[in-house]
Amino acid sequence: MTSPTPRPHAFDIYWQFAHERHRIFQSRLTQQVGPWTDDRILRTYKFCNVYRAADRVSQYMIRNVCYSSNDISEADRVFQIVAFRTFSNIATWDSLTMLLGQAPVVEDIRNGRLEAALTSIRDSDKRLYTGAFILCATNAYGRGLKHLNHVELFRHMFVQTTLAEEILEAPSLAAVYALLHKYPLMGDFMSYQVAIDLNYSELIHFSENDFTQPGPGALRGIKKVFSSTGGMTPSDTVMWMVDNQDTEFERLGLDFDGLWGRPIQAIDAQNLFCETDKYCREALPELASARTRIKAKFVESAEPVSLYFPPKWGINESLPAALPQMRQLALF
């Protein structure tokens, strides 16, 4: 198998984007006054952080779902992580917690309280789901409405079958993905996202570089960044980027120190392909693409969120020194 063939300029943009986007993140942490970059595209449009775990929704989930102080069973914890990522909407989770008196547990599926709470939120004209990515929208369980089909999915997973127990015994991240992927409504992308979320918790412990499943945006990015992948699969191509990150940053003279020493992982590298695809719509519009514009404009958020990473990464101990003035920041 040969190495992939970089596309001139687009390949460098991948690394330059990663460096500059992460530098913006770091500048905001130290409360520097914006604008934080001279890059017109980054100043105008919304882009995810280089590290998935640093984005707002993942930060909320890590602290309030994966590591919540609630005294619940491991099966309930698995369910909560799956359910939270299904909606990927902080407001929905907060509303559920308020209506149920606590974060939802498996018993709320059995007794109908979860369905009633979700329907109540929907009937109040509140958005249940994120607009960040497209979910499988099939009527797989014959319930007509998307949220009712997802209630049936949760019932299938956690009441009718033993998904939680199987995940806890899974030998690899790929095995966790496969367990999730066998269920209706759990496509390639969502199964991978949930597997990564579960791996943030204390329930399972695998390297994020053991397995990757590029999503649609990443596949578009790979086609822009490389003129040929040299026979590599999309997953192989993502791992090639992980393996070569130090070499490429050094080649371009970019000082990239990672997330308090944590290098770019496979989940981050595949997300970077997605963000590079978006960036190139403005930077290299001549590259063929089914999508020609970036929809979301950057709007600074003033809402604070606690910066917190999985304790097993050993990053949280470094945060006070890195952030002498605060542990609260507005992420974007």
N, C-alpha and C positions, 0 to 999 in steps of 0.2 A: 504494500500500500504506500503510495507516495504522499507527500505533504500537500496541503491545500495551496492553491495559487492565489496570493493576495491580489485584489483589484487596486490599482494605483489610486492613491488618495483615500478611498473609502476604508481601506484597512487601517491606515493611520488615524482616520477619524474615530474609529472604534476606541483606540487607546487614548487619544487626545480628549475625547468626550468623557471617558472614565476618569481621567485625571482631573479635568476641569469641573465636572459635576461633583466629584468628591471634595475638591478644594472648596467649592461653594458650601457644601454641607459643613465642612470644618470651620469655615469663616463664620457661619451663622452660629455655630456652637460657642464661639468665643465672643459673640455679641458684636461683631464688627458691623458697622453701618453699611447698608447696601447703597448702590448695587454691588454685588459680590463678584462680578465678572464683566469683562469687556465683550464677551461673546454675545452678539445680537440675538442669536437663536435661543440661547439659554436664558437670556433676560426676558424674552418674549413669551416663550412657551413652557408648559409644564412637563417636566421629566422626572421619572422616578429616581430615587437615590441609587447609587451604585450597589449598595448592599441592601438586599430585599428586607432584611431584618430591621433596617433603620427607617423604613417608611412608616407612615402614621398608623395604618391599619395593622400592620404586623407588630408594631410596638405595643399597641393596645392589646392585641391578642396574646403576646408573650407575657405581659404583666398580668392581665385581667382574666385570661382563660387558661393558658398553659401553666401559669404559676400563681393562680388565685389562691387565697388562703382558705377557701371553702373546704370543709372536711367532706370530701366525696370519694366514691369508689373510683378505681382506675377505669372501669367501664364508662362511668359517667364523664370522666375527664376525656376519654377518647371521643365520646359522643359530642361533648361541648366543642372540642376542637374542629371536628367534622362539620358541625352545625354552624359554627361561627364563620368558617371559611366559605361555606355554601352561600351565605348572605354577604359576607365581607362588608358589612355595614355596621359601624359602631352604634349608630342611633337605633337600629333594629335590636341589637343585643341589649342596649340599655333599656329599651321599652319592654322587651321580654322579661328582663330581670325585675323591672318595676311591677309588671302585671302579674308575674308568677310569685313574687316575693323573694326570689332568688334566681340565679342563673338556671336555665332549664336542665333537667336531668332525665334519664331514661324513663322514669315513672311518669313524667309529664307526657310522654308519647302514649303510654298505655292508657292513661285516664282521660286523654283528650284535651288536657289543659294547654298543651303546646299548640295544637291546631286552633283552638279557640283564641289564644293570645295572638297568634300570627294573623288570623282573620280579622281580629279587632284592630290591629295595627294597619292592615291593608285597607280596611273599611274607613279608617280615619284619614284616608288619602295620603298616607305616609309611604315613602318608597321603602320596600323591603330589601331590595338587592342593590349592590353596587353597580355602577355603570362602567367599571374599570375593565371588565372582560365579559365575554359572552358565554353564558351557561348553555348546556344542552337543554333545549326547550321542548323536548318531546313529551307527549302525554303518556309516558311509560306506564303509569299506574292507573290511568283512566279517570283521574280526578278532575280534569278540565283546567283548573288553575295551577299555575306553576308552584305556588307555595304548598298547595295540597298534595301535589305529586312529590314534593320534597319531604313532607311529613311521612308519606308512605315509604319513601326511600329510607328515612331514618328508622321507621318501624321494621322494614325489611332487614336493615343492617343490625339493629340493636335489640329487637324484640323477637323476631322470627329466626334470626341466625346469630351466630356467635362471632361477629366481626371483631369486636373489641378484644376478645380472648385470643383470636388468631393473630391480630396485630401485635399484641404483647409478646407472642411467641415467635414472631417472624424473624428469620435469620439474617435479613438484609433489607436495605432501603428499597431495592428492586422488588423484593417480596411484598413489602408493605404496599407499594404501588400496585402490584398485581392483585392483591386482595381487594383494594378499593376499586380497581378498574373493572372487576367482574360484575359490578352492580350497574343497573340501568341509571342513566343520568350522570354517570361518572366517566366522562371522557378522558382522553389522554392528558389534557392540560390540567383539569381539576384534580384528577387522581394524583398527579405529581405535586401540585401545590399543597394538597392536604397531607401527603406523605412528608413533605418538608416541614409543615407546621407541626405534625406529630413528633418529628425528630427534634424540634426546638424544646420539647417538654422532657421531663424525667422518665417518660414512659418507655422510650426506645433510644438507643444510642448508636448512631451510624455516622460515618463520614459523609458530608454532603457531596463529596466527590466520588462516591461509590456508584452513583447512578444519576442520569439526567434525562429529561424528556422535553426537548424544545417545543415551545408552543408556536402558534401560527405567526406571531410577530417575530419570533426568533428565526423562524424559517425564512421569512422575508429578509431579515437582516443578514443572514448567512449568504443569501444570493447576492446581496449588494456588496458585502465585504470581500467575498471571494469570487473570482471569475471561474474557478473550478475547485471543487473540494478533493480532487484526486482520488475519488473512490471512497472517501470517508463518509460515514453516515452523519446525519446532523448531530447525533449525540457525540460521535467521535470528534467532530469539528469543535464542539463546545469544549470538550476535554483538552483538545489541542491548545485552545486559548488559555485554559487554566494552567497547563504545563509550561507555556511559553510566555506568561505574563511578565516575569522579571526581565527576560531578554528583550522584549518589545518596549517596555517602559525605559529601559536603559538605552536602547537604540535611539529612541526619540528624545532622550535627555529629560525625561519626566520623572520627578521625584514622587513616587507613590508609595506611601507607607502603610496602606491598608486601613482596616478598622481596628485601631490600636494594635497593629501588628498582624491582624488576621488577613491573609491574602484573599483575593477574589476566589470564591467557590463556584462550583458548577452552576448552581441556581442563579448566582449573580452574573456569571458569564453569559448564560442564556438570556437573562433579562437585559443585559447590555446589548445583545444583538437586537432585541426588540426596540430598545431606546435608540440605537444607532439607525435602525430602519426609519424611525420617526425623524431623527435629526437630518438624515440625508434627503428627506423630502424637501427641505429648505436648502441644505448645503449643496446637494448634488441632484437637482430636479431632473437632470437628463437620464438618470438611472431609471429603467423601467420599473413600474410599481402599480399595483392595483389601487393603492392609496396614495394620493398626491398632496395631501395637506395634513397639518397637525391641528387637531380639533381643539385641544385644551390649552387655554392661555394661562400663564403663570399669575396666580393671585396669592400674595403673601397671607399666611394664616397667623393670626395673633393668639390662637388657642394653644395654651401650653400642654405639653404631653411629657410624661416622665420618660427619660431615656433609660432603657433597661434591656439587657440582652440575656440569653440563656446563661445562667450562672456557670454551667459546665464549660463555657467558652473561656472563662477566666478574664473577661473584659471589664465587668462591672467594677472590679477592684481598681481599675485604672481611671475610671471616670472622674472621681474627685480631683485628681491631679490635673487631668486634662481640662476640666471645667471648674476652675477655682471659684467662679462667681455664682454658679447655678447648677442645678440638676434638672431644671425645667427649660424647655426650649420649644420653639415653634418649628415643627418639621414640615417639609413639603417634598 
